[in-house]
């Protein structure tokens, strides 16, 4: 099999250049860390989205996501369409349970994700940052804002 997807924990070393790594890490629940590295095939990307549905959305609990695309290649039009289709199909679950998403990515990847959002705009807070540390801070702050008791 020439195509392979390496599953790893976020604490593992950075992927090698061009290596495809797709992970759904729920170890820090309610903070979910998705890793998108390399250039996955459509089948690999579809498997990754199914894994997201199984490990995260099926819980039907509130969460916040960090999506680390630091080492990812920009998805092509077919991949962007698949991501948008997933977002649209899962829109109700995302709207009910996702309190926010933060993307760690390059400006070029940010442009690609904005293109996805033209087709399936998230109905929750999201932002783009340059480092994982910034993403972790944003995710913790967003979780706090979304779950703190209302003052009154």
DSSP file (Angstrom, degrees, kcal/mol; ACC not computed):
  #  RESIDUE AA STRUCTURE BP1 BP2  ACC     N-H-->O    O-->H-N    N-H-->O    O-->H-N    TCO  KAPPA ALPHA  PHI   PSI    X-CA   Y-CA   Z-CA
    1    1 A X              0   0    0      0, 0.0     0, 0.0     0, 0.0     0, 0.0   0.000 360.0 360.0 360.0 118.2    0.0    0.0    0.0
    2    2 A X        +     0   0    0      2,-0.0     2,-0.5     1,-0.0     0, 0.0   0.826 360.0  66.3 -80.3 -32.0    1.7    3.2   -1.1
    3    3 A X        +     0   0    0      2,-0.0     2,-0.4    37,-0.0    37,-0.0  -0.767  64.7 166.7 -91.7 132.1   -0.6    5.6    0.7
    4    4 A X        -     0   0    0     -2,-0.5     2,-0.5     2,-0.0    16,-0.4  -0.996  27.0-149.0-142.7 151.4   -0.5    5.5    4.5
    5    5 A X        -     0   0    0     -2,-0.4     2,-0.5    14,-0.1    16,-0.2  -0.980  16.8-146.4-118.0 122.6   -1.8    7.6    7.3
    6    6 A X  B     -a   21   0A   0     14,-2.2    16,-0.7    -2,-0.5     2,-0.5  -0.771   7.9-148.9 -89.9 129.2    0.2    7.6   10.4
    7    7 A X        +     0   0    0     -2,-0.5     2,-0.3    14,-0.1    16,-0.1  -0.837  30.3 160.0 -95.1 133.1   -1.8    8.0   13.6
    8    8 A X        -     0   0    0     -2,-0.5     2,-0.2    14,-0.1    27,-0.1  -0.966  41.0-107.5-148.5 162.9    0.0    9.8   16.3
    9    9 A X    >   -     0   0    0     -2,-0.3     3,-1.8     1,-0.1    16,-0.0  -0.611  38.1-112.5 -86.5 155.7   -0.5   11.7   19.5
   10   10 A X  T 3  S+     0   0    0      1,-0.3    -1,-0.1    -2,-0.2    24,-0.0   0.735 115.9  62.2 -61.6 -20.6    0.1   15.5   19.4
   11   11 A X  T 3  S+     0   0    0      3,-0.0    -1,-0.3     2,-0.0     3,-0.1   0.616  84.6  98.7 -81.0 -10.5    3.1   15.1   21.7
   12   12 A X  S <  S-     0   0    0     -3,-1.8     3,-0.1     1,-0.1    -4,-0.1  -0.203  90.5 -76.3 -69.5 167.4    4.9   13.0   19.0
   13   13 A X        -     0   0    0      1,-0.1    -1,-0.1     0, 0.0     3,-0.1  -0.154  59.9 -84.9 -62.2 160.1    7.5   14.6   16.8
   14   14 A X        -     0   0    0      1,-0.1    -1,-0.1    -3,-0.1    -4,-0.0  -0.335  56.3 -95.6 -63.2 147.4    6.4   16.7   13.9
   15   15 A X        -     0   0    0      1,-0.1    -1,-0.1    -3,-0.1     3,-0.1  -0.269  42.1-102.6 -64.5 151.8    5.5   14.7   10.7
   16   16 A X    >   -     0   0    0      1,-0.2     3,-2.4    -3,-0.1    -1,-0.1  -0.323  56.3 -72.6 -67.9 158.0    8.2   14.3    8.1
   17   17 A X  T 3  S+     0   0    0      1,-0.3    -1,-0.2    21,-0.0     3,-0.1  -0.311 121.5   3.7 -56.1 123.8    7.9   16.5    5.0
   18   18 A X  T 3  S+     0   0    0      1,-0.3    21,-0.5    53,-0.2    -1,-0.3   0.334  94.3 139.7  83.4  -7.8    5.0   15.2    2.9
   19   19 A X    <   -     0   0    0     -3,-2.4     2,-0.6    19,-0.1    -1,-0.3  -0.508  52.1-129.5 -71.8 134.0    4.0   12.6    5.4
   20   20 A X        +     0   0    0    -16,-0.4   -14,-2.2    -2,-0.2     2,-0.4  -0.754  33.7 170.0 -88.5 122.5    0.2   12.3    5.8
   21   21 A X  E     +aB   6  37A   0     16,-1.7    16,-2.5    -2,-0.6     2,-0.4  -0.982   5.9 172.9-134.2 120.7   -0.9   12.4    9.4
   22   22 A X  E     + B   0  36A   0    -16,-0.7     2,-0.3    -2,-0.4    14,-0.2  -0.988  12.2 168.6-128.0 121.1   -4.6   12.7   10.4
   23   23 A X  E     - B   0  35A   0     12,-1.6    12,-1.8    -2,-0.4     2,-0.4  -0.956  29.6-160.2-134.3 153.8   -5.6   12.4   14.0
   24   24 A X  E     - B   0  34A   0     -2,-0.3     2,-0.6    10,-0.2    10,-0.2  -0.927  22.2-172.5-127.5 103.3   -8.6   13.0   16.3
   25   25 A X  E     + B   0  33A   0      8,-2.7     8,-2.4    -2,-0.4     3,-0.2  -0.884  19.4 167.1-106.2 116.9   -7.3   13.3   19.8
   26   26 A X    >   +     0   0    0     -2,-0.6     3,-1.8     6,-0.2    -1,-0.1   0.205  47.0 109.2-108.4  12.4   -9.9   13.5   22.6
   27   27 A X  T 3  S+     0   0    0      1,-0.3    -1,-0.1     6,-0.1     5,-0.1   0.763  82.0  47.0 -61.9 -26.1   -7.5   13.0   25.5
   28   28 A X  T >  S-     0   0    0      3,-0.5     3,-2.3    -3,-0.2    -1,-0.3   0.109 100.3-158.6-101.3  20.7   -7.9   16.6   26.6
   29   29 A X  T <  S+     0   0    0     -3,-1.8     3,-0.1     1,-0.4    34,-0.1  -0.067  74.7  34.7 -43.2 133.5  -11.7   16.6   26.4
   30   30 A X  T 3  S+     0   0    0     34,-0.1    34,-2.5    32,-0.1     2,-0.7  -0.965 117.2  66.7 -88.5   6.2  -13.6   19.0   26.1
   31   31 A X  E <  S- c   0  64A   0     -3,-2.3    -3,-0.5    32,-0.2     2,-0.4  -0.827  72.9-163.7 -90.6 121.6  -10.7   20.3   24.0
   32   32 A X  E     - c   0  65A   0     32,-2.9    34,-3.2    -2,-0.7     2,-0.6  -0.874   3.9-154.8-105.5 134.7  -10.4   18.2   20.9
   33   33 A X  E     -Bc  25  66A   0     -8,-2.4    -8,-2.7    -2,-0.4     2,-0.4  -0.944   8.9-171.3-115.7 116.4   -7.2   18.3   18.8
   34   34 A X  E     -Bc  24  67A   0     32,-3.2    34,-3.3    -2,-0.6     2,-0.5  -0.873   6.9-157.6-102.2 136.8   -7.4   17.5   15.1
   35   35 A X  E     +Bc  23  68A   0    -12,-1.8   -12,-1.6    -2,-0.4     2,-0.4  -0.967  11.9 179.9-116.7 131.9   -4.1   17.1   13.2
   36   36 A X  E     +B   22   0A   0     32,-2.6     2,-0.3    -2,-0.5    35,-0.3  -0.930  17.8 158.7-129.9 104.6   -4.1   17.5    9.4
   37   37 A X  E     +B   21   0A   0    -16,-2.5   -16,-1.7    -2,-0.4    35,-0.3  -0.952  45.4   1.5-130.1 148.9   -0.6   17.1    7.9
   38   38 A X  B    S-f   72   0B   0     33,-2.7    35,-3.0    -2,-0.3     2,-0.4  -0.447 100.8 -55.0  79.3-152.5    0.6   16.2    4.5
   39   39 A X        -     0   0    0    -21,-0.5   -19,-0.1    33,-0.2    -1,-0.1  -0.819  56.9-161.2-131.5  89.6   -1.7   15.6    1.5
   40   40 A X        -     0   0    0     -2,-0.4     2,-0.1    33,-0.2    39,-0.1  -0.319  19.7-116.1 -70.4 154.4   -4.3   13.0    2.3
   41   41 A X     >  -     0   0    0      1,-0.1     4,-2.5    38,-0.0     5,-0.2  -0.339  34.2-101.9 -74.7 169.3   -6.2   11.2   -0.4
   42   42 A X  H  > S+     0   0    0      1,-0.2     4,-2.6     2,-0.2     5,-0.2   0.905 125.2  51.4 -59.2 -41.3  -10.0   11.7   -0.6
   43   43 A X  H  > S+     0   0    0      2,-0.2     4,-2.3     1,-0.2    -1,-0.2   0.907 110.2  48.3 -64.2 -42.0  -10.4    8.3    1.0
   44   44 A X  H  > S+     0   0    0      2,-0.2     4,-2.2     1,-0.2    -1,-0.2   0.911 112.7  48.4 -64.2 -42.0   -8.1    9.1    3.8
   45   45 A X  H  X S+     0   0    0     -4,-2.5     4,-2.3     2,-0.2    -2,-0.2   0.906 110.3  51.1 -65.1 -41.8   -9.8   12.5    4.4
   46   46 A X  H  X S+     0   0    0     -4,-2.6     4,-2.1     1,-0.2    -1,-0.2   0.907 110.0  50.2 -61.9 -41.6  -13.2   10.8    4.4
   47   47 A X  H  X S+     0   0    0     -4,-2.3     4,-2.4     2,-0.2    -1,-0.2   0.902 109.5  51.7 -61.9 -41.2  -12.0    8.3    7.0
   48   48 A X  H  X S+     0   0    0     -4,-2.2     4,-2.1     1,-0.2    -2,-0.2   0.908 109.4  48.9 -62.2 -43.6  -10.7   11.1    9.1
   49   49 A X  H  X S+     0   0    0     -4,-2.3     4,-2.0     2,-0.2    -1,-0.2   0.871 110.6  50.9 -66.8 -36.1  -14.1   12.9    9.0
   50   50 A X  H  X S+     0   0    0     -4,-2.1     4,-2.5     2,-0.2    -2,-0.2   0.901 108.3  52.6 -65.0 -40.3  -15.8    9.6    9.9
   51   51 A X  H  X S+     0   0    0     -4,-2.4     4,-3.0     1,-0.2     5,-0.3   0.894 107.5  52.2 -61.7 -39.7  -13.4    9.3   12.9
   52   52 A X  H  X>S+     0   0    0     -4,-2.1     4,-2.1     2,-0.2     5,-1.6   0.911 109.7  48.9 -60.9 -43.7  -14.4   12.8   13.9
   53   53 A X  H  <>S+     0   0    0     -4,-2.0     5,-2.3     3,-0.2    -2,-0.2   0.923 116.3  43.1 -61.0 -44.6  -18.0   11.8   13.8
   54   54 A X  H  <5S+     0   0    0     -4,-2.5    -2,-0.2     3,-0.2    -1,-0.2   0.911 122.6  34.4 -70.8 -44.5  -17.4    8.7   15.9
   55   55 A X  H  <5S+     0   0    0     -4,-3.0    -3,-0.2    -5,-0.2    -2,-0.2   0.746 135.2  13.2 -86.1 -24.5  -15.0   10.1   18.5
   56   56 A X  T >X5S+     0   0    0     -4,-2.1     3,-1.2    -5,-0.3     4,-0.5   0.784 124.1  42.0-118.4 -63.2  -16.4   13.6   18.9
   57   57 A X  G >4<S+     0   0    0     -5,-1.6     3,-1.2     1,-0.3    -3,-0.2   0.837 107.4  61.3 -65.6 -34.1  -19.8   14.3   17.4
   58   58 A X  G 34<S+     0   0    0     -5,-2.3    -1,-0.3    -6,-0.3    -4,-0.1   0.712  92.5  67.8 -67.5 -18.6  -21.4   11.1   18.5
   59   59 A X  G <4 S-     0   0    0     -3,-1.2    -1,-0.2    -6,-0.2    -2,-0.2   0.816  89.5-150.1 -66.7 -30.0  -20.8   12.0   22.2
   60   60 A X    <<  +     0   0    0     -3,-1.2     2,-0.3    -4,-0.5    -3,-0.1   0.898  52.6 126.3  55.6  42.7  -23.3   14.8   21.9
   61   61 A X        -     0   0    0     -5,-0.5    -1,-0.2   -31,-0.0    -2,-0.1  -0.911  69.1 -93.1-124.4 153.8  -21.4   16.8   24.5
   62   62 A X        +     0   0    0     -2,-0.3     2,-0.3    -3,-0.1    36,-0.2  -0.378  54.1 159.9 -68.0 145.1  -20.0   20.3   24.2
   63   63 A X  E     - d   0  98A   0     34,-2.4    36,-3.1   -34,-0.1    37,-0.5  -0.961  33.3-137.0-155.8 166.5  -16.5   20.7   23.0
   64   64 A X  E     -cd  31 100A   0    -34,-2.5   -32,-2.9    -2,-0.3     2,-0.4  -0.986  24.9-141.4-130.3 143.0  -14.0   23.1   21.5
   65   65 A X  E     -cd  32 101A   0     35,-2.6    37,-2.2    -2,-0.4     2,-0.5  -0.863  13.5-163.4-114.6 139.1  -11.6   22.1   18.6
   66   66 A X  E     -cd  33 102A   0    -34,-3.2   -32,-3.2    -2,-0.4     2,-0.7  -0.984  14.4-163.5-108.3 124.5   -8.0   22.9   17.8
   67   67 A X  E     -cd  34 103A   0     35,-3.0    37,-2.6    -2,-0.5     2,-0.9  -0.906   2.9-159.8-114.3 104.9   -7.3   22.1   14.2
   68   68 A X  E     +cd  35 104A   0    -34,-3.3   -32,-2.6    -2,-0.7     3,-0.2  -0.741  27.6 155.9 -91.2 104.3   -3.5   21.9   13.7
   69   69 A X    >   +     0   0    0     35,-2.6     3,-2.0    -2,-0.9    37,-0.3   0.083  31.4 122.5-110.7  19.0   -2.9   22.3    9.9
   70   70 A X  T 3  S+     0   0    0      1,-0.3    -1,-0.1    34,-0.2   -33,-0.1   0.842  84.9  30.6 -52.3 -40.1    0.7   23.6   10.4
   71   71 A X  T 3  S+     0   0    0    -35,-0.3   -33,-2.7    -3,-0.2    -1,-0.3   0.132  98.1 116.2-108.4  19.2    2.2   20.8    8.3
   72   72 A X  B <   -f   38   0B   0     -3,-2.0     2,-0.3   -35,-0.3   -33,-0.2  -0.641  61.5-129.6 -91.7 145.5   -0.8   20.3    6.0
   73   73 A X        -     0   0    0    -35,-3.0   -33,-0.2    -2,-0.3     2,-0.1  -0.671  44.0 -88.8 -85.5 148.8   -0.8   20.9    2.2
   74   74 A X        -     0   0    0     -2,-0.3    -1,-0.1     1,-0.1    35,-0.1  -0.346  48.1-115.4 -60.0 127.6   -3.6   23.0    1.0
   75   75 A X        -     0   0    0     34,-0.1    -1,-0.1     1,-0.1   -36,-0.0  -0.365  28.6-124.2 -65.5 143.4   -6.6   20.8    0.1
   76   76 A X     >  -     0   0    0      1,-0.1     4,-2.8    -3,-0.1     5,-0.2  -0.176  36.4 -87.2 -77.6 179.5   -7.6   20.7   -3.5
   77   77 A X  H  > S+     0   0    0      1,-0.2     4,-2.2     2,-0.2     5,-0.1   0.869 128.5  50.4 -59.1 -39.8  -11.1   21.5   -4.8
   78   78 A X  H  > S+     0   0    0      2,-0.2     4,-2.0     1,-0.2    -1,-0.2   0.903 112.3  47.0 -66.6 -40.5  -12.4   18.0   -4.3
   79   79 A X  H  > S+     0   0    0      2,-0.2     4,-2.4     1,-0.2    -2,-0.2   0.908 111.3  50.9 -67.6 -41.7  -11.1   17.8   -0.7
   80   80 A X  H  X S+     0   0    0     -4,-2.8     4,-2.6     1,-0.2    -2,-0.2   0.900 110.0  50.9 -61.9 -39.4  -12.5   21.2    0.1
   81   81 A X  H  X S+     0   0    0     -4,-2.2     4,-2.6    -5,-0.2    -1,-0.2   0.897 109.2  50.7 -64.1 -40.1  -15.9   20.1   -1.2
   82   82 A X  H  X S+     0   0    0     -4,-2.0     4,-2.3     2,-0.2    -2,-0.2   0.912 111.5  47.6 -63.9 -42.8  -15.7   16.9    0.9
   83   83 A X  H  X S+     0   0    0     -4,-2.4     4,-2.7     2,-0.2    -2,-0.2   0.927 113.3  48.1 -63.7 -45.0  -15.0   19.0    4.0
   84   84 A X  H  X S+     0   0    0     -4,-2.6     4,-2.6     2,-0.2    -2,-0.2   0.896 110.4  51.8 -63.0 -40.2  -17.8   21.4    3.2
   85   85 A X  H  X S+     0   0    0     -4,-2.6     4,-2.7     2,-0.2    -1,-0.2   0.916 110.6  48.3 -61.8 -43.8  -20.2   18.5    2.6
   86   86 A X  H  X S+     0   0    0     -4,-2.3     4,-2.4     2,-0.2    -2,-0.2   0.938 111.5  50.0 -61.0 -47.4  -19.2   17.0    6.0
   87   87 A X  H  < S+     0   0    0     -4,-2.7    -2,-0.2     1,-0.2    -1,-0.2   0.916 113.7  45.3 -58.6 -44.3  -19.7   20.4    7.7
   88   88 A X  H >< S+     0   0    0     -4,-2.6     3,-1.0     1,-0.2     4,-0.3   0.914 113.4  49.2 -66.4 -43.0  -23.2   20.8    6.1
   89   89 A X  H 3< S+     0   0    0     -4,-2.7     3,-0.3     1,-0.2    -1,-0.2   0.858 119.7  37.4 -64.8 -36.2  -24.2   17.2    6.9
   90   90 A X  T 3X S+     0   0    0     -4,-2.4     4,-2.7    -5,-0.2     3,-0.3   0.232  82.6 117.9 -99.3  12.2  -23.2   17.6   10.5
   91   91 A X  H <> S+     0   0    0     -3,-1.0     4,-2.9     1,-0.2     5,-0.2   0.856  73.3  50.0 -51.6 -45.8  -24.3   21.2   10.9
   92   92 A X  H  > S+     0   0    0     -3,-0.3     4,-2.2    -4,-0.3    -1,-0.2   0.920 112.8  46.3 -62.9 -44.0  -26.9   20.5   13.6
   93   93 A X  H  > S+     0   0    0     -3,-0.3     4,-2.3     2,-0.2     5,-0.4   0.919 114.6  47.4 -65.7 -42.6  -24.5   18.5   15.8
   94   94 A X  H  X S+     0   0    0     -4,-2.7     4,-2.5     1,-0.2    -2,-0.2   0.939 112.5  49.7 -61.4 -46.0  -21.8   21.2   15.4
   95   95 A X  H  < S+     0   0    0     -4,-2.9    -2,-0.2    -5,-0.3    -1,-0.2   0.876 116.1  42.2 -62.5 -38.2  -24.2   24.0   16.1
   96   96 A X  H  < S+     0   0    0     -4,-2.2    -1,-0.2    -5,-0.2    -2,-0.2   0.850 131.5  18.8 -75.5 -35.1  -25.5   22.2   19.3
   97   97 A X  H  < S+     0   0    0     -4,-2.3   -34,-2.4    -5,-0.2     2,-0.6   0.724  98.7  85.1-117.2 -26.3  -22.2   21.0   20.6
   98   98 A X  E  <  -d   63   0A   0     -4,-2.5   -34,-0.2    -5,-0.4     3,-0.1  -0.715  44.4-177.8 -85.6 119.8  -19.2   22.8   19.2
   99   99 A X  E     -     0   0A   0    -36,-3.1    26,-0.5    -2,-0.6     2,-0.2   0.545  65.3 -27.9 -93.1  -7.4  -18.5   26.0   21.1
  100  100 A X  E     -de  64 125A   0    -37,-0.5   -35,-2.6    24,-0.1     2,-0.4  -0.859  48.1-138.6 168.0 160.3  -15.6   27.0   18.8
  101  101 A X  E     -de  65 126A   0     24,-1.8    26,-1.6    -2,-0.2     2,-0.4  -0.996  10.4-166.1-136.0 139.8  -12.8   26.1   16.5
  102  102 A X  E     -de  66 127A   0    -37,-2.2   -35,-3.0    -2,-0.4     2,-0.5  -0.996  10.8-151.8-128.5 129.2   -9.3   27.5   16.2
  103  103 A X  E     -de  67 128A   0     24,-2.5    26,-3.1    -2,-0.4     2,-0.7  -0.856   4.4-157.6-103.1 128.4   -7.1   26.7   13.2
  104  104 A X  E     +de  68 129A   0    -37,-2.6   -35,-2.6    -2,-0.5     2,-0.3  -0.923  47.9 120.4-100.7 110.9   -3.3   26.7   13.5
  105  105 A X        -     0   0    0     24,-1.9   -35,-0.1    -2,-0.7     2,-0.1  -0.972  62.2 -86.9-163.1 171.4   -2.2   27.3    9.9
  106  106 A X     >  -     0   0    0    -37,-0.3     4,-2.4    -2,-0.3     5,-0.2  -0.405  47.7-105.2 -80.6 163.1   -0.3   29.3    7.3
  107  107 A X  H  > S+     0   0    0      1,-0.2     4,-2.0     2,-0.2     5,-0.1   0.869 122.6  54.8 -57.6 -35.8   -2.0   32.2    5.5
  108  108 A X  H  > S+     0   0    0      2,-0.2     4,-1.6     1,-0.2    -1,-0.2   0.911 109.1  46.0 -65.2 -42.4   -2.3   30.0    2.4
  109  109 A X  H  > S+     0   0    0      1,-0.2     4,-2.4     2,-0.2     5,-0.2   0.875 108.3  57.7 -67.5 -37.0   -4.2   27.3    4.4
  110  110 A X  H  X S+     0   0    0     -4,-2.4     4,-2.4     1,-0.2    -2,-0.2   0.926 104.8  51.1 -57.9 -44.5   -6.4   30.0    5.9
  111  111 A X  H  X S+     0   0    0     -4,-2.0     4,-1.7     1,-0.2    -1,-0.2   0.893 109.2  50.9 -60.3 -40.6   -7.5   31.1    2.5
  112  112 A X  H  X S+     0   0    0     -4,-1.6     4,-1.5     1,-0.2    -1,-0.2   0.901 110.6  48.4 -64.8 -40.9   -8.4   27.5    1.6
  113  113 A X  H  X S+     0   0    0     -4,-2.4     4,-2.2     1,-0.2    -2,-0.2   0.867 107.1  55.3 -69.7 -35.4  -10.5   27.1    4.8
  114  114 A X  H  X S+     0   0    0     -4,-2.4     4,-1.1     1,-0.2    -1,-0.2   0.883 104.6  54.9 -62.8 -36.5  -12.2   30.4    4.1
  115  115 A X  H  X S+     0   0    0     -4,-1.7     4,-0.7     1,-0.2     3,-0.3   0.887 106.8  50.6 -62.1 -38.8  -13.2   28.9    0.7
  116  116 A X  H >X S+     0   0    0     -4,-1.5     4,-1.9     1,-0.2     3,-1.2   0.915 106.0  56.0 -62.0 -42.5  -14.7   25.9    2.5
  117  117 A X  H 3< S+     0   0    0     -4,-2.2    -1,-0.2     1,-0.3    -2,-0.2   0.732  94.1  67.1 -67.1 -21.8  -16.7   28.3    4.7
  118  118 A X  H 3< S+     0   0    0     -4,-1.1    -1,-0.3    -3,-0.3     3,-0.2   0.852 111.6  35.2 -62.1 -32.4  -18.2   30.0    1.6
  119  119 A X  H << S+     0   0    0     -3,-1.2    -2,-0.2    -4,-0.7    -1,-0.2   0.781 138.7  14.7 -90.7 -30.8  -20.0   26.7    1.1
  120  120 A X  S  < S-     0   0    0     -4,-1.9     2,-0.3   -33,-0.0    -1,-0.2  -0.632  75.7-164.3-148.6  80.9  -20.6   25.7    4.8
  121  121 A X        -     0   0    0     -3,-0.2    -4,-0.1    -2,-0.2    -3,-0.1  -0.506  25.6-117.7 -72.8 129.0  -20.1   28.6    7.2
  122  122 A X        -     0   0    0     -2,-0.3    -1,-0.1     1,-0.1     4,-0.1  -0.364  10.5-146.8 -63.8 144.9  -19.7   27.5   10.8
  123  123 A X  S    S+     0   0    0    -32,-0.1     2,-0.3     2,-0.1    -1,-0.1  -0.098  77.4  64.6-102.2  32.7  -22.4   28.8   13.2
  124  124 A X  S    S-     0   0    0    -23,-0.0   -24,-0.1     0, 0.0   -25,-0.1  -0.908  99.2 -69.5-145.0 168.4  -20.0   29.1   16.1
  125  125 A X  E     +e  100   0A   0    -26,-0.5   -24,-1.8    -2,-0.3     2,-0.3  -0.332  54.9 165.7 -64.3 140.5  -16.9   31.1   16.9
  126  126 A X  E     +e  101   0A   0    -26,-0.2     2,-0.3    -4,-0.1   -24,-0.2  -0.986   7.7 172.8-151.1 156.8  -13.8   30.3   15.0
  127  127 A X  E     -e  102   0A   0    -26,-1.6   -24,-2.5    -2,-0.3     2,-0.4  -0.952  25.5-122.9-154.2 171.4  -10.4   32.0   14.4
  128  128 A X  E     +e  103   0A   0     -2,-0.3     2,-0.3   -26,-0.2   -24,-0.2  -0.976  29.3 174.4-123.5 136.2   -7.0   31.4   12.8
  129  129 A X  E     -e  104   0A   0    -26,-3.1   -24,-1.9    -2,-0.4     3,-0.0  -0.843  33.7-129.1-135.1 172.3   -3.7   31.6   14.7
  130  130 A X  S    S+     0   0    0     -2,-0.3     2,-0.3   -26,-0.2   -26,-0.1   0.708  83.8  40.0 -97.1 -23.6    0.0   31.0   13.9
  131  131 A X  S  > S-     0   0    0      1,-0.1     4,-1.9   -27,-0.0     5,-0.1  -0.897  71.2-125.3-131.0 157.4    1.0   28.8   16.8
  132  132 A X  H  > S+     0   0    0     -2,-0.3     4,-2.8     1,-0.2     5,-0.2   0.866 112.2  58.3 -65.2 -36.3   -0.3   25.8   18.8
  133  133 A X  H  > S+     0   0    0      1,-0.2     4,-2.2     2,-0.2    -1,-0.2   0.917 106.5  47.8 -60.6 -43.3    0.3   27.8   22.0
  134  134 A X  H  > S+     0   0    0      1,-0.2     4,-2.5     2,-0.2    -1,-0.2   0.905 111.8  51.1 -61.8 -41.0   -2.0   30.6   20.8
  135  135 A X  H  X S+     0   0    0     -4,-1.9     4,-2.9     2,-0.2    -2,-0.2   0.917 108.4  50.6 -63.3 -44.1   -4.6   28.0   19.8
  136  136 A X  H  X S+     0   0    0     -4,-2.8     4,-2.3     2,-0.2    -1,-0.2   0.910 111.7  48.1 -62.0 -42.8   -4.5   26.3   23.2
  137  137 A X  H  X S+     0   0    0     -4,-2.2     4,-2.4     2,-0.2    -2,-0.2   0.934 113.2  47.7 -62.1 -45.6   -5.0   29.7   24.9
  138  138 A X  H  X S+     0   0    0     -4,-2.5     4,-3.0     1,-0.2     5,-0.2   0.919 111.6  50.4 -62.0 -43.9   -7.9   30.6   22.6
  139  139 A X  H  X S+     0   0    0     -4,-2.9     4,-2.5     1,-0.2    -1,-0.2   0.920 111.6  47.0 -62.7 -44.9   -9.6   27.2   23.1
  140  140 A X  H  X S+     0   0    0     -4,-2.3     4,-2.3     2,-0.2    -1,-0.2   0.926 114.9  46.7 -62.9 -43.8   -9.4   27.4   26.9
  141  141 A X  H  X S+     0   0    0     -4,-2.4     4,-2.7     2,-0.2    -2,-0.2   0.912 112.6  49.5 -64.5 -42.9  -10.7   31.0   26.9
  142  142 A X  H  X S+     0   0    0     -4,-3.0     4,-2.3     2,-0.2    -1,-0.2   0.913 110.8  50.2 -63.8 -42.0  -13.5   30.1   24.4
  143  143 A X  H  X S+     0   0    0     -4,-2.5     4,-1.6    -5,-0.2    -1,-0.2   0.927 111.6  48.7 -60.9 -44.8  -14.5   27.1   26.6
  144  144 A X  H  X S+     0   0    0     -4,-2.3     4,-1.7     1,-0.2     3,-0.3   0.938 113.0  47.0 -60.5 -47.8  -14.6   29.3   29.7
  145  145 A X  H  < S+     0   0    0     -4,-2.7    -1,-0.2     1,-0.2    -2,-0.2   0.874 115.0  46.5 -62.2 -37.9  -16.7   32.0   27.9
  146  146 A X  H  < S+     0   0    0     -4,-2.3    -1,-0.2    -5,-0.2    -2,-0.2   0.735 121.9  33.2 -78.7 -22.8  -19.1   29.4   26.6
  147  147 A X  H  < S+     0   0    0     -4,-1.6    -2,-0.2    -3,-0.3    -1,-0.2   0.502  84.5 112.8-116.8  -5.3  -19.6   27.4   29.8
  148  148 A X  S  < S-     0   0    0     -4,-1.7     3,-0.1    -5,-0.2     2,-0.0  -0.397  77.2 -98.3 -69.3 148.0  -19.4   29.9   32.6
  149  149 A X        -     0   0    0      1,-0.1     2,-0.2    -2,-0.1    -1,-0.1  -0.343  41.8-104.4 -63.5 144.3  -22.6   30.5   34.6
  150  150 A X        -     0   0    0     -3,-0.1     2,-0.2     1,-0.1    -1,-0.1  -0.492  33.7-129.5 -68.6 134.9  -24.6   33.5   33.5
  151  151 A X              0   0    0     -2,-0.2    -1,-0.1     1,-0.1    -3,-0.0  -0.598 360.0 360.0 -83.1 148.2  -24.2   36.4   36.1
  152  152 A X              0   0    0     -2,-0.2    -1,-0.1     0, 0.0    -2,-0.0   0.450 360.0 360.0-170.7 360.0  -27.4   37.9   37.2
